[in-house]
């Protein structure tokens, strides 16, 4: 069994289900996701967003000035010098 996330039109995860194959999930836009630390780019959580450019799932952006860290796919605050 695998985990699959249903994406809305904005690529936001609306639900995560367990199924044998993606074809078993029903109609809609589905993406295989993983739980745990084995695939940090593809950890599916409701409300998180699939970024096709990064081929990664990222949490909601906390502030407009924050940028994505592509090493761990988490949001980073701007650094003041």
Beta strands, then each sheet from edge to edge (+ up, - down):
strand 1: 2-7
strand 2: 13-19
strand 3: 29-33
strand 4: 49-51
strand 5: 56-58
strand 6: 67-69
strand 7: 74-76
sheet 1: 2+ 1- 3+
sheet 2: 4+ 5-
sheet 3: 6+ 7-
end
